[in-house]
């Protein structure tokens, strides 16, 4: 059984934009060595950052999303978890991990 991992938006962004450790993490998921899960809310946040921070075009965003969905399993969250007060956006990462039975959050 492979470990189940949730990648934070910044890890996904770094893994798509540069060839460091986040890229290697994505490659583990892409090659099936780990099972990576996400949720629509994390994908939406990522797509916004791709446009704003990396100046991706609509076409690049579509291609990137298609690539990610080829190896990320999307789980549905209810957005009701509210335990992280200092950074409320992190609640969706935690909820995604709980719903998807993740072993790790990266």
C-alpha positions, 0 to 999 in steps of 0.5 A: 500500500502506498502512502497517501499524501496531500500537497499544500498549494505552495508545494504544488506551485513550486513543483510546477515552477521549479525543479527542487524537492516539491518537483520530486514530490510531484514526480513520486505521485506522477509515477505512482510511488505515492498516492496524492489527493487534493480537493477542488478548493486546493485546485482553485487556489492553485489555478489562481496562483498560477495565473497571478504568480507565474503568469500562466495563460488560460491554455497553460492553466488548462494543460497544467490542470489536465496533467495534475488530474492524471495523477491526483485523486480529487476528494470532496470536502464540506469546508466545515473544519475550522481548527486552524485559526492563524491561517484559515485557508489551511483548514481545507488542506487538513480537511482534505487529508482527513477525508482522503485518509492521508498519511502525510501533508506536505 
